[in-house]
Each structure stands twice: as structure tokens, then as C-alpha cells.
């Protein structure tokens, strides 16, 4: 099991990135959340099995077709089974 914080920069706000991330998380059976940051970036915390988290990271590198990902940072976090679903935070 694995938990990461993914910070995505570029044209990622106002393009449906968070809702697309939620759909992907459900598909990959990932728990956690996604939210917009005041900096214009999007932050995701994703936890689940290694393969699902890897798929989520892979998806985040490109995002939905109407976004443009300029940079992606990944921070490994201690897995603690904190989340039981995946939410879009407003």
C-alpha cells in the first residue's frame, strides 16, 4: 500500500481537473482528495495499492485533455489508511 501527495502546476484550475481526478481515483480504487490551491496548483492525496497509485500518478502527468500540466511533484507519505473514499474539496 502507498500514499502520496501530488502537486500539479500549469493550466489545471477551471478546466475540470478535480472532477476528472475523482473519476480516475474511483476507477483505480484510490482514496484521498483533490483540491485547488491558492497558488493556482492542484493538490491530490492518493492512497491505495501500489499499482493504483502509480496509475493515478501517470494520469496526473497529463490530466484531462483540456488541461496543460507544466510540472508535477510527488511526495511519498506514510501509508495510514486515513481515507475511505475520494473527495473533491472546494
KOLMAR-952477 format. One record per residue: x negated, z negated, y of N, C-alpha, C in turn. Coordinates in steps of 0.1 Angstrom, whole numbers, padded with zeros to 4 digits, always signed. Each point is the difference from the previous one (the first is absolute). Layout:
N
XZYXZYXZY
...
//
This chain:
90
-0008+0000-0012+0008+0000+0012-0009+0000+0012
+0006+0006+0011-0008+0002+0012+0008-0002+0013
-0006-0004+0010+0007-0001+0013-0010+0005+0011
+0006+0008+0009-0008+0006+0011+0007+0000+0013
-0007+0000+0011+0006+0002+0013-0006+0014+0004
+0010+0009+0003-0004+0014+0004+0004+0001+0015
-0009+0004+0008+0002+0002+0014-0002+0015+0003
+0011+0007+0005+0000+0014+0002+0000+0004+0015
-0009+0008+0004+0000+0004+0014+0003+0015+0001
+0004+0004+0012+0003+0014+0002+0015+0002+0005
+0006+0011-0002+0014+0002+0004+0008-0006-0012
+0002-0013+0000+0007-0007-0011+0012-0008+0004
+0002-0001+0013+0012-0007+0005+0010+0010+0006
+0013-0002-0003+0010+0009+0005+0002+0012-0008
-0006+0001-0012+0001+0011-0009+0006-0003-0013
+0005-0012-0002+0006-0004-0013-0010-0005-0010
-0012-0003+0005-0010-0004-0010+0004-0013-0008
+0006-0010+0007+0003-0012-0007+0011+0002-0011
+0010+0008+0003+0010+0003-0009-0004+0008-0012
-0009+0009+0003-0006+0008-0011-0009-0009-0009
-0007-0009+0007-0009-0009-0008+0009-0009-0009
+0011-0004+0005+0009-0008-0009+0005+0008-0012
+0004+0012+0002+0004+0009-0011-0011+0001-0010
-0013+0002+0005-0011+0001-0009-0003-0013-0008
+0001-0011+0007-0002-0013-0006+0010-0003-0011
+0012+0004+0002+0011-0002-0010-0004+0009-0012
-0004+0012+0003-0004+0010-0011-0011-0006-0008
-0010-0005+0007-0012-0005-0007+0001-0015-0005
+0011-0006+0003+0003-0014-0004-0010-0009+0007
-0001+0002+0013-0009-0008+0008+0009-0010+0008
-0005-0012+0002+0007-0010+0008-0009-0002+0013
+0007-0005+0010-0008-0003+0013+0009+0004+0012
-0007+0005+0010+0007+0004+0012-0008+0011+0008
+0007+0006+0009-0006+0009+0010+0006-0003+0013
-0009+0001+0011+0005-0002+0013-0009+0007+0010
+0006+0003+0012-0007+0005+0011-0008-0011+0007
-0012+0004+0004-0008-0010+0008+0000+0004+0015
-0001-0009+0009-0001+0003+0014-0011+0010+0004
-0010+0001-0008-0011+0010+0003+0004+0014-0003
+0012+0003-0006+0003+0013-0004-0002+0003-0014
-0007-0009-0007-0003+0002-0014+0012-0005-0009
+0000+0002-0013+0009-0005-0009-0008-0009-0010
+0006-0011-0003-0006-0009-0010+0009-0001-0012
-0007+0001-0012+0008-0002-0012-0008-0011-0008
+0008-0008-0007-0006-0009-0010+0007+0004-0013
-0008+0004-0010+0005+0005-0012-0006-0008-0012
+0009-0005-0009-0005-0007-0012+0007+0005-0012
-0007+0001-0011+0006+0005-0012-0012+0003-0010
+0004+0008-0010-0011+0004-0009-0010+0009+0006
-0012+0001-0006-0011+0007+0006+0004+0015+0003
+0006+0006-0010+0004+0014+0001+0010+0002+0011
+0010-0008+0001+0010+0001+0011-0006-0001+0014
-0009-0010+0001-0006-0003+0013-0009+0012+0004
-0008+0006-0010-0008+0011+0002+0008+0012+0005
+0012+0002-0006+0009+0011+0004+0005-0002+0014
+0003-0012+0003+0005-0003+0014-0011+0003+0010
-0013-0004-0003-0011+0003+0009-0002+0015+0001
+0001+0007-0011-0001+0015+0000+0011+0006+0009
+0012-0005-0001+0011+0005+0008-0003-0003+0015
-0004-0012+0003-0002-0004+0014-0011+0008+0007
-0009+0006-0008-0011+0008+0006+0006+0013+0007
+0011+0004-0004+0007+0012+0005+0013-0004+0007
+0008-0009-0005+0012-0004+0006+0011+0011-0002
+0011-0001+0006+0010+0010+0000-0004+0013+0007
+0006+0011-0002-0005+0013+0005+0000+0000+0015
+0009-0007+0007+0001+0000+0015-0010-0009+0006
-0008-0008-0007-0009-0009+0006-0014+0006-0001
-0010-0006+0007-0014+0004+0000-0008-0012-0001
-0006-0002-0012-0009-0012-0002-0014+0003+0004
-0004-0007+0010-0014+0002+0006-0010-0009-0007
+0005-0012-0004-0009-0010-0006+0008-0010-0008
-0007-0005-0011+0007-0009-0009-0011-0011-0004
+0004-0012+0002-0008-0011-0004+0006-0008-0011
-0007-0004-0010+0005-0008-0011-0008-0013-0001
+0008-0011-0001-0006-0013-0002+0006-0006-0013
-0009-0003-0009+0004-0007-0012+0004-0014+0003
+0012-0005-0005+0005-0013+0001+0001-0007-0013
+0000-0013-0001+0002-0007-0013+0014+0003-0004
+0002+0004-0013+0013+0002-0005+0006-0013-0003
+0013-0002+0006+0007-0013-0002+0015+0002-0003
+0004+0012-0003+0014+0003-0003+0009-0006+0010
-0004+0002+0013+0008-0006+0011+0013+0007+0003
+0001+0013-0003+0011+0009+0003+0008+0004-0012
+0013+0001+0001+0008+0004-0011+0008+0013+0002
-0002+0006+0012+0006+0013+0003-0009+0006+0011
+0004+0011+0006-0008+0007+0010+0010+0002+0012
-0004-0006+0012+0008+0000+0012-0006+0008+0011
+0008+0005+0008-0004+0006+0013+0003-0011+0010
-0011-0004+0007+0001-0010+0010+0002+0006+0014
+0009-0005+0007+0003+0006+0014-0008-0007+0010
//
